[in-house]
Amino acid sequence: MGVLVRRRAAGDAAGLLAALEPVHEQDGYPLHRVHLTSHWLYDGIEDAWVAELDGRVIGHIAVAKDLQLTRFFVATDARGTGAGSALLDVVESWADALGHTLTLDVVEHNTAAQALYRHRGWEHTGNVVATWVSETGPWPDALTFRRLPTRWRGRTPPASRSR
């Protein structure tokens, strides 16, 4: 059976945290262990989806209220299953259907994620200091990307809820 992507449910928290713990250990995401909580996963989120494989939650992607892609991860033992691409496909289709421009920030050292977003047509729009990773620092540099809805690719979008 293949990867299934569905809307996140309240009962997914335990499975998501179980998947996220090894991601933090291996990849340093999220950057601080204190964020390994259901509050971090659910707070400030507009919409979210999970990936399942054989009934087990293996990945997550969310869109914050400011239309920023966030909380995107795939369990370390589920990489290579297509879960990451499937999650991105769903959120990009959601944004296209609603005409939303999505944004995201990627810490500078995560070159694999940067390559993935560029390959999928996300545009690098600038650099920021990632003060969102902690209250006190140190703060890494991050790259900001945006993805225009399909209908605006190659054109100037109207002023909207985009960054």
C-alpha positions in Angstrom: 0.0 0.0 0.0 1.3 3.5 -0.8 1.5 6.7 1.1 -1.9 8.3 2.0 -2.1 12.1 2.7 -5.1 13.3 4.7 -6.0 16.3 6.8 -4.5 16.3 10.2 -6.8 15.2 13.1 -6.6 16.0 16.8 -5.7 12.4 17.5 -2.5 12.5 15.4 -0.4 14.3 18.0 1.2 11.2 19.6 2.1 9.6 16.3 3.5 12.9 15.0 5.7 13.4 18.0 6.9 9.9 17.8 7.9 10.5 14.1 9.4 13.9 15.0 11.8 12.8 17.8 14.2 11.0 15.5 14.0 13.8 12.9 15.2 16.2 15.7 18.0 13.8 16.6 19.2 13.3 13.1 18.5 16.6 11.3 18.2 19.1 14.2 14.5 19.9 13.2 13.1 21.5 15.0 16.3 23.2 16.1 15.4 23.1 19.8 14.1 20.1 21.8 11.7 22.3 23.7 9.6 22.4 20.5 8.9 18.7 20.5 5.4 19.3 21.7 1.9 19.1 20.3 1.6 22.8 21.1 4.4 23.5 18.6 2.7 21.4 16.0 -0.7 22.8 16.3 -0.3 26.5 17.4 -1.0 29.2 14.8 -1.8 26.8 12.0 -4.3 27.5 9.2 -4.4 24.0 7.8 -2.3 20.8 8.1 -1.9 17.4 6.5 -0.3 14.1 7.6 1.2 11.3 5.5 0.4 7.7 6.5 2.0 4.5 5.5 0.4 1.2 6.5 -1.7 3.1 9.1 1.2 4.8 10.7 1.7 8.6 10.7 5.1 9.3 9.0 5.0 12.9 8.0 3.4 16.3 8.4 3.1 19.6 6.7 1.2 22.7 7.7 0.4 26.2 6.6 0.4 29.0 9.2 -2.2 31.7 9.3 0.2 34.0 7.4 0.4 31.4 4.6 3.9 30.3 5.5 4.7 26.6 5.0 5.8 25.2 8.3 6.2 22.1 10.5 7.2 20.0 7.4 9.0 16.7 8.2 9.0 13.0 7.3 10.0 10.4 9.8 13.6 9.3 9.3 12.7 5.7 8.7 10.1 6.6 6.1 12.3 8.7 3.8 12.3 7.5 0.2 8.7 6.5 0.3 7.5 9.6 -1.5 5.8 11.0 1.6 7.6 14.4 1.3 6.6 14.9 -2.3 3.1 13.7 -1.6 2.7 16.2 1.2 4.1 19.1 -0.9 1.8 18.1 -3.8 -1.3 18.4 -1.5 -0.3 21.7 0.0 0.7 23.2 -3.3 -2.6 22.1 -4.9 -4.5 23.5 -1.9 -2.8 26.9 -2.4 -3.4 26.8 -6.1 -7.1 26.1 -5.7 -7.4 29.1 -3.3 -5.1 31.4 -5.3 -2.7 31.7 -2.4 1.0 32.5 -2.5 3.0 30.4 0.0 6.2 31.4 1.7 8.7 29.5 3.8 12.0 30.0 5.5 14.8 27.4 5.4 17.9 27.6 7.7 21.0 28.2 5.7 22.7 24.9 6.6 19.7 22.9 5.2 20.9 22.8 1.6 18.9 19.7 0.7 15.6 21.4 1.5 16.7 24.5 -0.5 17.4 22.3 -3.5 14.1 20.5 -3.2 12.1 23.8 -3.1 14.0 25.3 -6.0 13.4 22.0 -8.0 9.7 22.4 -7.3 9.6 26.0 -8.6 9.8 27.9 -5.4 11.6 31.3 -5.8 14.3 32.4 -3.4 13.2 36.0 -2.4 15.7 37.0 0.2 17.6 36.1 3.4 16.5 36.7 7.0 17.9 36.1 10.5 15.9 33.2 11.9 14.8 34.8 15.2 11.9 32.4 15.2 14.1 29.5 16.3 14.5 30.8 19.9 13.8 33.8 22.1 17.5 34.4 23.0 19.6 33.2 20.1 22.0 32.4 18.7 20.0 32.8 15.5 21.0 31.2 12.2 20.6 32.8 8.8 17.7 31.5 6.7 16.6 31.8 3.1 13.1 32.9 2.3 11.2 31.3 -0.6 7.8 31.9 -2.2 5.6 29.9 -4.5 3.1 31.7 -6.6 -0.2 30.1 -7.5 0.1 28.3 -10.9 -2.0 31.0 -12.6 0.5 33.7 -11.6 3.7 32.0 -12.6 5.7 34.3 -14.9 3.4 37.2 -14.2 3.2 39.9 -11.4 0.6 38.8 -8.9 -1.9 41.3 -7.5 -1.3 42.6 -4.0 -2.7 39.9 -1.7 -1.9 37.9 1.4 1.6 37.2 0.1 4.9 38.2 1.7 
